[in-house]
Amino acid sequence: MNPATGKRAYLLIVDDTPTNIQLLAEALSTQYKIRFATNGPKALQMADQAEPPDLILLDVMMPGMDGYEVCRKLKENDATRNIPVIFVTAKNEIESQERGFNVGGVDYITKPFDLALVRARVRTHVNLKWRTDLLEQLANLDGLTGIANRRRFNEMLEAEWKRAGRADTPLTLLMMDVDHFKLYNDHYGHGAGDDCLREIADALAAALPRTGDVAARYGGEEFAAILPGCSREGAAAVAERIQSLVAAKVIPHAKSATASNVTVSIGTCTLEPGDPRSHTEVLEAADQALYRAKQEGRNRAYHV
């Protein structure tokens, strides 16, 4: 059980022989969530999802695309490159193992299986993956609000833009600014300002219930979100939900020229399938939409 999330690790078993999958699944299913693929392309598709596997057990010898090629493609994809791969093979030659390590594998298990050894090696690499994820997560979080920081947002934006292009699905970006926040800070003090930003971050995160959505503090009083697979209509609904949750906080703002409580302005931009714009251009468009929302009176959303 992952101590950070309380969830069982998810293992993806990739093998073209059903009896091998069954044997490994029976040995590991009491401790881990198991899914399987019987060929390389299906494995790549399953790995590149909003909930990626924590570890892949990958057969070397498969028809069509062998395990080495699957591993190489996993490591070329930003969204899957950090998933550890244990090769499963009947081969025990040094050359075979060296090739596996060279394409990015972390370990080998050989057939016929020593199931006690399989469980031990899987446990070791899952625990290592969890520790690595935790350290990376801490490095990617905003220290004040606890949501993603700008560095993480930029990394995820590029990855999700690439994923949207491959999957031919829409991608929406959202930029959000706390209205008249300098006046709030000047009037209530920086401690209260920090508390306000935490409340806004909480509202933003609560409005994004899907696993693949990303809420981030972009800088100062500005926040951002990545909404994979979200249409323009969906973006409008998300923006409305965010503003409702912020309003429900009822944070007094005596110096606001917009309302008696804290409000936010929001800009969104949706990249539809076939749109040639880069991820940086879509981000700029969302920022321009935010500027329009503020120009038109604040406490509103503008969609492009």
Kinemage of the C-alpha trace (Angstrom):
@kinemage 1
@onewidth
@group {chain A} dominant
@subgroup {mainchain}
@vectorlist {calphas} color= white
{ca met a 1} P 0.000 0.000 0.000
{ca asn a 2} L 1.418 3.340 -1.067
{ca pro a 3} L 1.848 5.358 2.179
{ca ala a 4} L 1.386 8.644 0.296
{ca thr a 5} L -1.882 7.736 -1.480
{ca gly a 6} L -3.249 4.739 0.430
{ca lys a 7} L -3.615 2.850 -2.869
{ca arg a 8} L -2.257 -0.476 -4.012
{ca ala a 9} L 0.424 -0.376 -6.678
{ca tyr a 10} L -0.708 -1.059 -10.234
{ca leu a 11} L 1.324 -3.611 -12.195
{ca leu a 12} L 1.052 -4.060 -15.958
{ca ile a 13} L 2.018 -7.566 -17.120
{ca val a 14} L 2.899 -7.773 -20.817
{ca asp a 15} L 3.221 -11.271 -22.293
{ca asp a 16} L 1.843 -13.006 -25.384
{ca thr a 17} L 1.460 -16.281 -23.447
{ca pro a 18} L -1.705 -16.349 -21.274
{ca thr a 19} L -0.321 -19.020 -18.927
{ca asn a 20} L 2.612 -16.755 -18.012
{ca ile a 21} L 0.228 -13.872 -17.299
{ca gln a 22} L -1.952 -16.133 -15.169
{ca leu a 23} L 0.999 -17.442 -13.170
{ca leu a 24} L 2.376 -13.983 -12.442
{ca ala a 25} L -1.058 -12.536 -11.705
{ca glu a 26} L -1.852 -15.295 -9.201
{ca ala a 27} L 1.474 -14.706 -7.450
{ca leu a 28} L 1.058 -10.918 -7.248
{ca ser a 29} L -2.662 -10.105 -7.190
{ca thr a 30} L -3.026 -10.288 -3.396
{ca gln a 31} L -0.710 -7.288 -3.024
{ca tyr a 32} L -1.089 -5.379 -6.288
{ca lys a 33} L -3.687 -4.261 -8.799
{ca ile a 34} L -2.993 -6.270 -11.965
{ca arg a 35} L -3.739 -5.469 -15.592
{ca phe a 36} L -2.286 -7.154 -18.633
{ca ala a 37} L -1.564 -6.772 -22.324
{ca thr a 38} L -0.690 -9.503 -24.812
{ca asn a 39} L 1.245 -7.362 -27.312
{ca gly a 40} L 3.509 -4.342 -27.468
{ca pro a 41} L 1.163 -1.730 -29.005
{ca lys a 42} L -1.545 -2.479 -26.445
{ca ala a 43} L 1.018 -2.203 -23.637
{ca leu a 44} L 2.133 1.223 -24.876
{ca gln a 45} L -1.473 2.384 -25.025
{ca met a 46} L -2.239 1.164 -21.499
{ca ala a 47} L 0.926 2.731 -20.080
{ca asp a 48} L 0.135 6.144 -21.573
{ca gln a 49} L -3.014 6.792 -19.557
{ca ala a 50} L -3.996 9.256 -16.836
{ca glu a 51} L -3.325 6.473 -14.303
{ca pro a 52} L -0.082 4.867 -15.483
{ca pro a 53} L 1.245 1.610 -14.015
{ca asp a 54} L 3.708 1.774 -11.144
{ca leu a 55} L 5.717 -1.084 -12.661
{ca ile a 56} L 5.723 -3.067 -15.918
{ca leu a 57} L 6.642 -6.749 -16.164
{ca leu a 58} L 7.598 -7.048 -19.816
{ca asp a 59} L 8.205 -10.233 -21.790
{ca val a 60} L 11.206 -9.988 -24.115
{ca met a 61} L 10.126 -12.432 -26.833
{ca met a 62} L 6.823 -11.353 -28.405
{ca pro a 63} L 5.720 -11.434 -32.055
{ca gly a 64} L 5.689 -8.154 -33.942
{ca met a 65} L 7.094 -5.709 -31.408
{ca asp a 66} L 9.446 -7.376 -28.932
{ca gly a 67} L 10.018 -6.269 -25.347
{ca tyr a 68} L 13.162 -4.301 -26.140
{ca glu a 69} L 11.288 -2.168 -28.670
{ca val a 70} L 8.385 -1.655 -26.253
{ca cys a 71} L 10.785 -0.492 -23.541
{ca arg a 72} L 12.585 1.817 -25.941
{ca lys a 73} L 9.293 3.474 -26.926
{ca leu a 74} L 8.261 3.801 -23.276
{ca lys a 75} L 11.488 5.643 -22.502
{ca glu a 76} L 11.062 7.968 -25.504
{ca asn a 77} L 7.663 9.147 -24.239
{ca asp a 78} L 7.766 11.831 -21.520
{ca ala a 79} L 4.539 10.463 -20.031
{ca thr a 80} L 5.889 6.906 -19.567
{ca arg a 81} L 9.674 7.215 -19.310
{ca asn a 82} L 9.707 7.025 -15.496
{ca ile a 83} L 7.774 3.749 -15.261
{ca pro a 84} L 10.246 1.023 -14.166
{ca val a 85} L 10.402 -2.035 -16.437
{ca ile a 86} L 11.367 -5.524 -15.288
{ca phe a 87} L 12.100 -7.807 -18.240
{ca val a 88} L 10.693 -11.334 -18.199
{ca thr a 89} L 12.646 -13.801 -20.308
{ca ala a 90} L 13.655 -17.403 -20.765
{ca lys a 91} L 17.064 -16.136 -21.782
{ca asn a 92} L 19.794 -15.787 -19.211
{ca glu a 93} L 22.660 -14.704 -21.440
{ca ile a 94} L 24.749 -11.689 -20.440
{ca glu a 95} L 24.211 -10.078 -23.869
{ca ser a 96} L 20.426 -10.285 -23.495
{ca gln a 97} L 20.517 -8.713 -20.046
{ca glu a 98} L 22.909 -5.983 -21.181
{ca arg a 99} L 20.601 -5.076 -24.060
{ca gly a 100} L 17.657 -4.845 -21.656
{ca phe a 101} L 19.501 -2.514 -19.309
{ca asn a 102} L 20.698 -0.406 -22.238
{ca val a 103} L 17.123 0.289 -23.392
{ca gly a 104} L 16.040 1.285 -19.892
{ca gly a 105} L 15.055 -1.870 -17.974
{ca val a 106} L 15.708 -1.915 -14.217
{ca asp a 107} L 15.849 -5.686 -13.613
{ca tyr a 108} L 15.358 -9.193 -15.033
{ca ile a 109} L 13.359 -12.217 -13.965
{ca thr a 110} L 13.768 -15.482 -15.811
{ca lys a 111} L 11.517 -18.399 -16.709
{ca pro a 112} L 10.694 -20.784 -15.186
{ca phe a 113} L 9.657 -18.394 -12.432
{ca asp a 114} L 10.927 -18.521 -8.882
{ca leu a 115} L 7.819 -16.833 -7.503
{ca ala a 116} L 9.405 -15.885 -4.174
{ca leu a 117} L 12.152 -14.088 -6.105
{ca val a 118} L 9.591 -12.461 -8.408
{ca arg a 119} L 7.641 -11.085 -5.438
{ca ala a 120} L 10.829 -9.800 -3.772
{ca arg a 121} L 12.069 -8.013 -6.893
{ca val a 122} L 8.676 -6.501 -7.635
{ca arg a 123} L 8.368 -5.282 -4.029
{ca thr a 124} L 11.845 -3.708 -4.166
{ca his a 125} L 11.189 -1.795 -7.379
{ca val a 126} L 7.668 -0.697 -6.412
{ca asn a 127} L 8.975 0.713 -3.125
{ca leu a 128} L 11.796 2.471 -4.950
{ca lys a 129} L 9.319 3.938 -7.437
{ca trp a 130} L 7.136 5.228 -4.601
{ca arg a 131} L 10.086 6.908 -2.896
{ca thr a 132} L 11.190 8.492 -6.165
{ca asp a 133} L 7.640 9.705 -6.863
{ca leu a 134} L 7.381 11.222 -3.383
{ca leu a 135} L 10.650 13.152 -3.757
{ca glu a 136} L 9.603 14.381 -7.205
{ca gln a 137} L 6.183 15.341 -5.920
{ca leu a 138} L 7.697 17.441 -3.150
{ca ala a 139} L 9.917 19.180 -5.694
{ca asn a 140} L 6.874 19.896 -7.892
{ca leu a 141} L 4.569 21.347 -5.236
{ca asp a 142} L 4.031 24.991 -4.414
{ca gly a 143} L 5.224 25.505 -0.854
{ca leu a 144} L 2.374 27.831 0.133
{ca thr a 145} L -0.700 26.176 -1.356
{ca gly a 146} L 0.312 22.518 -1.736
{ca ile a 147} L -0.834 22.301 -5.368
{ca ala a 148} L 1.494 21.983 -8.367
{ca asn a 149} L 4.062 24.713 -8.906
{ca arg a 150} L 4.848 26.487 -12.167
{ca arg a 151} L 7.679 24.077 -13.004
{ca arg a 152} L 5.346 21.096 -12.733
{ca phe a 153} L 2.627 22.901 -14.674
{ca asn a 154} L 4.996 23.575 -17.586
{ca glu a 155} L 6.160 19.942 -17.637
{ca met a 156} L 2.601 18.602 -17.577
{ca leu a 157} L 1.423 21.098 -20.194
{ca glu a 158} L 3.965 19.877 -22.721
{ca ala a 159} L 3.232 16.214 -21.915
{ca glu a 160} L -0.551 16.634 -22.157
{ca trp a 161} L -0.246 18.660 -25.363
{ca lys a 162} L 1.698 15.789 -26.930
{ca arg a 163} L -0.805 13.250 -25.603
{ca ala a 164} L -3.723 15.241 -27.014
{ca gly a 165} L -2.021 15.300 -30.406
{ca arg a 166} L -1.482 11.544 -30.394
{ca ala a 167} L -4.987 10.745 -29.162
{ca asp a 168} L -6.689 13.421 -31.313
{ca thr a 169} L -8.561 14.806 -28.294
{ca pro a 170} L -9.156 18.377 -27.070
{ca leu a 171} L -7.046 20.049 -24.413
{ca thr a 172} L -8.154 23.049 -22.371
{ca leu a 173} L -5.942 25.460 -20.429
{ca leu a 174} L -7.308 27.729 -17.732
{ca met a 175} L -5.657 30.830 -16.277
{ca met a 176} L -7.069 32.470 -13.149
{ca asp a 177} L -6.257 35.623 -11.206
{ca val a 178} L -7.467 36.796 -7.771
{ca asp a 179} L -9.200 40.132 -8.321
{ca his a 180} L -7.602 43.177 -6.626
{ca phe a 181} L -5.240 40.978 -4.631
{ca lys a 182} L -2.664 43.742 -4.001
{ca leu a 183} L -5.379 45.798 -2.313
{ca tyr a 184} L -6.338 42.746 -0.260
{ca asn a 185} L -2.731 42.269 0.878
{ca asp a 186} L -2.309 45.961 1.686
{ca his a 187} L -5.491 46.069 3.740
{ca tyr a 188} L -5.461 42.717 5.565
{ca gly a 189} L -1.717 41.967 5.663
{ca his a 190} L 0.452 39.332 4.023
{ca gly a 191} L -0.483 36.603 6.499
{ca ala a 192} L -4.141 36.968 5.580
{ca gly a 193} L -3.084 37.169 1.936
{ca asp a 194} L -1.354 33.805 2.232
{ca asp a 195} L -4.466 32.328 3.835
{ca cys a 196} L -6.562 33.732 0.994
{ca leu a 197} L -4.321 32.122 -1.626
{ca arg a 198} L -4.588 28.769 0.151
{ca glu a 199} L -8.389 29.040 0.085
{ca ile a 200} L -8.365 29.891 -3.624
{ca ala a 201} L -6.059 26.945 -4.360
{ca asp a 202} L -8.410 24.695 -2.395
{ca ala a 203} L -11.385 25.888 -4.456
{ca leu a 204} L -9.500 25.368 -7.724
{ca ala a 205} L -8.420 21.838 -6.781
{ca ala a 206} L -11.941 20.954 -5.588
{ca ala a 207} L -13.369 22.056 -8.935
{ca leu a 208} L -11.141 19.592 -10.822
{ca pro a 209} L -12.276 16.121 -9.729
{ca arg a 210} L -10.860 14.134 -12.655
{ca thr a 211} L -7.616 12.234 -12.125
{ca gly a 212} L -5.826 13.765 -15.119
{ca asp a 213} L -6.664 17.409 -14.344
{ca val a 214} L -3.816 19.568 -13.013
{ca ala a 215} L -4.270 22.581 -10.720
{ca ala a 216} L -1.235 24.829 -10.245
{ca arg a 217} L -0.115 28.075 -8.708
{ca tyr a 218} L 1.408 29.909 -11.646
{ca gly a 219} L 2.889 32.766 -9.663
{ca gly a 220} L 1.811 35.357 -7.106
{ca glu a 221} L -1.994 35.481 -7.130
{ca glu a 222} L -2.231 33.753 -10.522
{ca phe a 223} L -3.327 30.127 -10.876
{ca ala a 224} L -3.594 27.751 -13.833
{ca ala a 225} L -5.140 24.421 -14.733
{ca ile a 226} L -4.717 21.773 -17.418
{ca leu a 227} L -7.908 19.967 -18.437
{ca pro a 228} L -7.143 17.024 -20.775
{ca gly a 229} L -10.014 15.956 -23.009
{ca cys a 230} L -12.085 18.975 -21.971
{ca ser a 231} L -14.171 20.771 -24.610
{ca arg a 232} L -14.878 24.504 -24.728
{ca glu a 233} L -18.300 23.859 -23.195
{ca gly a 234} L -16.717 21.779 -20.474
{ca ala a 235} L -14.260 24.585 -19.772
{ca ala a 236} L -17.121 27.008 -19.231
{ca ala a 237} L -18.686 24.602 -16.741
{ca val a 238} L -15.390 24.217 -14.872
{ca ala a 239} L -14.914 27.993 -14.708
{ca glu a 240} L -18.423 28.424 -13.343
{ca arg a 241} L -17.760 25.735 -10.735
{ca ile a 242} L -14.535 27.421 -9.636
{ca gln a 243} L -16.246 30.787 -9.224
{ca ser a 244} L -19.081 29.195 -7.244
{ca leu a 245} L -16.625 27.493 -4.901
{ca val a 246} L -14.656 30.718 -4.421
{ca ala a 247} L -17.881 32.617 -3.710
{ca ala a 248} L -18.886 29.958 -1.175
{ca lys a 249} L -15.678 30.704 0.782
{ca val a 250} L -17.115 34.197 1.548
{ca ile a 251} L -13.680 35.785 2.056
{ca pro a 252} L -14.297 39.475 2.865
{ca his a 253} L -12.572 42.010 0.608
{ca ala a 254} L -13.383 45.504 1.830
{ca lys a 255} L -11.149 47.198 -0.740
{ca ser a 256} L -12.436 45.401 -3.834
{ca ala a 257} L -14.114 47.548 -6.471
{ca thr a 258} L -15.787 44.415 -7.843
{ca ala a 259} L -17.554 42.753 -4.895
{ca ser a 260} L -17.602 42.691 -1.103
{ca asn a 261} L -15.921 39.290 -1.060
{ca val a 262} L -12.884 37.861 -2.873
{ca thr a 263} L -13.569 37.004 -6.522
{ca val a 264} L -11.532 35.567 -9.382
{ca ser a 265} L -11.251 36.232 -13.092
{ca ile a 266} L -10.718 33.307 -15.447
{ca gly a 267} L -9.546 32.858 -19.021
{ca thr a 268} L -9.690 29.563 -20.920
{ca cys a 269} L -8.467 28.339 -24.276
{ca thr a 270} L -9.367 25.005 -25.849
{ca leu a 271} L -7.098 23.279 -28.342
{ca glu a 272} L -9.373 21.235 -30.598
{ca pro a 273} L -8.118 18.192 -32.583
{ca gly a 274} L -6.190 19.357 -35.638
{ca asp a 275} L -5.391 22.790 -34.177
{ca pro a 276} L -1.751 23.492 -35.213
{ca arg a 277} L -0.915 25.783 -32.280
{ca ser a 278} L 1.901 24.862 -29.920
{ca his a 279} L 1.377 24.445 -26.185
{ca thr a 280} L 3.018 27.826 -25.561
{ca glu a 281} L 0.648 29.505 -28.027
{ca val a 282} L -2.369 27.956 -26.314
{ca leu a 283} L -1.056 29.159 -22.960
{ca glu a 284} L -0.643 32.682 -24.356
{ca ala a 285} L -4.206 32.553 -25.690
{ca ala a 286} L -5.545 31.501 -22.270
{ca asp a 287} L -3.598 34.366 -20.685
{ca gln a 288} L -5.107 36.793 -23.206
{ca ala a 289} L -8.555 35.424 -22.371
{ca leu a 290} L -7.846 36.137 -18.696
{ca tyr a 291} L -6.858 39.700 -19.629
{ca arg a 292} L -10.177 40.090 -21.474
{ca ala a 293} L -12.105 38.815 -18.443
{ca lys a 294} L -10.407 41.450 -16.275
{ca gln a 295} L -10.956 44.152 -18.887
{ca glu a 296} L -14.672 43.377 -19.014
{ca gly a 297} L -15.117 43.917 -15.296
{ca arg a 298} L -13.500 40.992 -13.439
{ca asn a 299} L -15.360 38.272 -11.511
{ca arg a 300} L -16.115 36.497 -14.773
{ca ala a 301} L -14.719 34.009 -17.262
{ca tyr a 302} L -13.774 34.579 -20.888
{ca his a 303} L -13.431 31.635 -23.272
{ca val a 304} L -11.578 31.429 -26.580
